[in-house]
């Protein structure tokens, strides 16, 4: 029983540090996004758009977060299928 507790402790410590780091990144990103109110022009595949910088940064951040989250979940599913 003692060996199980020793093995689980680093995992919870790692997850706490991970969530703390993610919270810090989220706070810094929110501050960065909130400070950028000026209008900017975006050229994407020949389409020119104008928008507020904070909205553009929020969309970029959320799309990057979503891609990372789904890529991680797909990787977990593939590794589970390989282990079966």
KOLKEVO-229570 format. One line per field, with one value per residue: x, y, z of N, C-alpha, C in turn; residue in three letters. Coordinates in steps of 0.05 Angstrom, whole numbers, plus 5000, padded with zeros to 4 digits. Example, Ala and Ser with C-alpha at 12.3 -4.5 7.8 and 13.67 -1.06 7.14 Angstrom:
BEGIN
nc1: (5264 | 5257)
nc2: (4886 | 4955)
nc3: (5156 | 5142)
cac1: (5246 | 5273)
cac2: (4910 | 4979)
cac3: (5156 | 5143)
cc1: (5264 | 5258)
cc2: (4934 | 5001)
cc3: (5156 | 5157)
lumza: (ala | ser)
# end
This chain:
BEGIN
nc1: (5016 | 5040 | 5076 | 5043 | 5024 | 5071 | 5082 | 5039 | 5044 | 5084 | 5056 | 5009 | 5034 | 5059 | 5014 | 4990 | 5029 | 5028 | 4975 | 4979 | 5018 | 4990 | 4949 | 4977 | 4996 | 4947 | 4927 | 4967 | 4960 | 4907 | 4915 | 4950 | 4917 | 4876 | 4901 | 4908 | 4875 | 4874 | 4857 | 4871 | 4898 | 4887 | 4913 | 4894 | 4903 | 4894 | 4849 | 4829 | 4820 | 4795 | 4801 | 4791 | 4849 | 4848 | 4806 | 4823 | 4870 | 4846 | 4815 | 4855 | 4885 | 4845 | 4833 | 4882 | 4888 | 4844 | 4858 | 4905 | 4882 | 4846 | 4882 | 4913 | 4874 | 4861 | 4910 | 4913 | 4870 | 4888 | 4933 | 4908 | 4879 | 4921 | 4942 | 4904)
nc2: (4976 | 5024 | 5032 | 5044 | 5095 | 5125 | 5122 | 5149 | 5201 | 5235 | 5242 | 5271 | 5316 | 5334 | 5344 | 5386 | 5426 | 5432 | 5451 | 5499 | 5526 | 5530 | 5563 | 5610 | 5623 | 5631 | 5676 | 5714 | 5715 | 5735 | 5786 | 5807 | 5805 | 5839 | 5889 | 5905 | 5942 | 5969 | 5978 | 5930 | 5905 | 5846 | 5798 | 5744 | 5691 | 5722 | 5749 | 5807 | 5832 | 5875 | 5887 | 5890 | 5885 | 5856 | 5820 | 5790 | 5766 | 5736 | 5700 | 5672 | 5651 | 5618 | 5582 | 5557 | 5533 | 5498 | 5464 | 5440 | 5414 | 5377 | 5348 | 5324 | 5292 | 5257 | 5232 | 5204 | 5169 | 5138 | 5113 | 5083 | 5047 | 5019 | 4992 | 4955)
nc3: (5000 | 5014 | 4974 | 4931 | 4945 | 4943 | 4889 | 4866 | 4885 | 4857 | 4809 | 4822 | 4841 | 4795 | 4763 | 4792 | 4787 | 4732 | 4724 | 4752 | 4723 | 4674 | 4691 | 4702 | 4651 | 4625 | 4653 | 4640 | 4585 | 4581 | 4603 | 4564 | 4518 | 4534 | 4535 | 4484 | 4443 | 4395 | 4326 | 4275 | 4213 | 4177 | 4134 | 4103 | 4063 | 4018 | 4032 | 4061 | 4124 | 4176 | 4244 | 4315 | 4356 | 4404 | 4397 | 4354 | 4375 | 4416 | 4387 | 4359 | 4402 | 4427 | 4385 | 4378 | 4429 | 4427 | 4384 | 4405 | 4450 | 4426 | 4395 | 4434 | 4459 | 4417 | 4411 | 4460 | 4454 | 4411 | 4433 | 4472 | 4441 | 4416 | 4460 | 4471)
cac1: (5000 | 5057 | 5088 | 5023 | 5023 | 5095 | 5080 | 5019 | 5051 | 5095 | 5036 | 4992 | 5051 | 5063 | 4989 | 4987 | 5048 | 5017 | 4952 | 4989 | 5031 | 4969 | 4934 | 4994 | 4995 | 4920 | 4926 | 4984 | 4947 | 4885 | 4926 | 4960 | 4895 | 4861 | 4916 | 4910 | 4849 | 4876 | 4848 | 4893 | 4890 | 4896 | 4913 | 4895 | 4897 | 4884 | 4825 | 4837 | 4800 | 4802 | 4787 | 4805 | 4870 | 4842 | 4789 | 4840 | 4886 | 4828 | 4808 | 4879 | 4890 | 4825 | 4836 | 4906 | 4881 | 4826 | 4874 | 4921 | 4866 | 4836 | 4905 | 4920 | 4854 | 4864 | 4934 | 4906 | 4853 | 4904 | 4950 | 4890 | 4873 | 4944 | 4947 | 4884)
cac2: (5000 | 5047 | 5036 | 5058 | 5123 | 5137 | 5124 | 5169 | 5228 | 5252 | 5248 | 5293 | 5340 | 5343 | 5356 | 5412 | 5445 | 5436 | 5469 | 5525 | 5538 | 5537 | 5586 | 5634 | 5629 | 5641 | 5703 | 5731 | 5718 | 5753 | 5813 | 5815 | 5809 | 5862 | 5914 | 5910 | 5951 | 5983 | 5963 | 5919 | 5893 | 5819 | 5788 | 5715 | 5678 | 5742 | 5762 | 5827 | 5838 | 5894 | 5881 | 5898 | 5866 | 5837 | 5799 | 5773 | 5750 | 5717 | 5678 | 5657 | 5635 | 5597 | 5561 | 5542 | 5516 | 5476 | 5445 | 5426 | 5397 | 5355 | 5331 | 5308 | 5271 | 5238 | 5216 | 5186 | 5148 | 5120 | 5097 | 5063 | 5026 | 5003 | 4975 | 4933)
cac3: (5000 | 5016 | 4947 | 4914 | 4952 | 4933 | 4860 | 4858 | 4894 | 4836 | 4788 | 4831 | 4843 | 4768 | 4753 | 4805 | 4774 | 4705 | 4725 | 4761 | 4699 | 4655 | 4702 | 4698 | 4622 | 4619 | 4664 | 4624 | 4559 | 4585 | 4606 | 4538 | 4500 | 4544 | 4531 | 4455 | 4433 | 4370 | 4302 | 4259 | 4187 | 4174 | 4107 | 4104 | 4038 | 3999 | 4043 | 4080 | 4145 | 4196 | 4269 | 4340 | 4362 | 4426 | 4386 | 4337 | 4393 | 4430 | 4368 | 4354 | 4426 | 4431 | 4365 | 4385 | 4452 | 4418 | 4368 | 4424 | 4466 | 4410 | 4387 | 4457 | 4464 | 4396 | 4417 | 4481 | 4443 | 4394 | 4451 | 4485 | 4421 | 4412 | 4483 | 4471)
cc1: (5017 | 5070 | 5069 | 5023 | 5048 | 5094 | 5061 | 5027 | 5063 | 5075 | 5018 | 5008 | 5055 | 5037 | 4983 | 5004 | 5038 | 4994 | 4960 | 5002 | 5010 | 4953 | 4951 | 4994 | 4969 | 4917 | 4942 | 4972 | 4923 | 4894 | 4936 | 4938 | 4880 | 4875 | 4917 | 4883 | 4850 | 4867 | 4873 | 4881 | 4903 | 4893 | 4916 | 4885 | 4884 | 4859 | 4835 | 4815 | 4812 | 4787 | 4804 | 4826 | 4863 | 4824 | 4805 | 4857 | 4870 | 4821 | 4832 | 4886 | 4871 | 4827 | 4861 | 4902 | 4864 | 4841 | 4891 | 4906 | 4856 | 4859 | 4913 | 4900 | 4855 | 4888 | 4929 | 4889 | 4869 | 4921 | 4933 | 4884 | 4897 | 4949 | 4927 | 4893)
cc2: (5025 | 5053 | 5050 | 5087 | 5138 | 5141 | 5145 | 5197 | 5245 | 5260 | 5271 | 5318 | 5351 | 5356 | 5383 | 5433 | 5452 | 5456 | 5497 | 5540 | 5547 | 5561 | 5612 | 5642 | 5641 | 5670 | 5722 | 5736 | 5737 | 5782 | 5824 | 5821 | 5835 | 5889 | 5922 | 5917 | 5964 | 5966 | 5954 | 5907 | 5865 | 5810 | 5758 | 5703 | 5697 | 5756 | 5782 | 5834 | 5859 | 5887 | 5891 | 5877 | 5846 | 5814 | 5779 | 5755 | 5729 | 5694 | 5661 | 5639 | 5612 | 5575 | 5545 | 5523 | 5493 | 5455 | 5428 | 5406 | 5372 | 5337 | 5313 | 5286 | 5249 | 5220 | 5196 | 5163 | 5128 | 5102 | 5076 | 5040 | 5008 | 4984 | 4952 | 4913)
cc3: (5000 | 4989 | 4929 | 4920 | 4942 | 4903 | 4851 | 4865 | 4872 | 4815 | 4797 | 4833 | 4815 | 4757 | 4767 | 4792 | 4746 | 4705 | 4735 | 4738 | 4679 | 4665 | 4698 | 4669 | 4614 | 4629 | 4647 | 4596 | 4560 | 4588 | 4579 | 4518 | 4509 | 4539 | 4501 | 4443 | 4406 | 4347 | 4286 | 4233 | 4186 | 4146 | 4109 | 4078 | 4018 | 4009 | 4064 | 4099 | 4164 | 4221 | 4292 | 4347 | 4384 | 4416 | 4369 | 4354 | 4408 | 4412 | 4363 | 4378 | 4430 | 4410 | 4370 | 4409 | 4444 | 4402 | 4386 | 4441 | 4451 | 4401 | 4410 | 4462 | 4442 | 4401 | 4439 | 4471 | 4426 | 4412 | 4465 | 4466 | 4416 | 4435 | 4484 | 4451)
lumza: (unk | unk | unk | unk | unk | unk | unk | unk | unk | unk | unk | unk | unk | unk | unk | unk | unk | unk | unk | unk | unk | unk | unk | unk | unk | unk | unk | unk | unk | unk | unk | unk | unk | unk | unk | unk | unk | unk | unk | unk | unk | unk | unk | unk | unk | unk | unk | unk | unk | unk | unk | unk | unk | unk | unk | unk | unk | unk | unk | unk | unk | unk | unk | unk | unk | unk | unk | unk | unk | unk | unk | unk | unk | unk | unk | unk | unk | unk | unk | unk | unk | unk | unk | unk)
# end
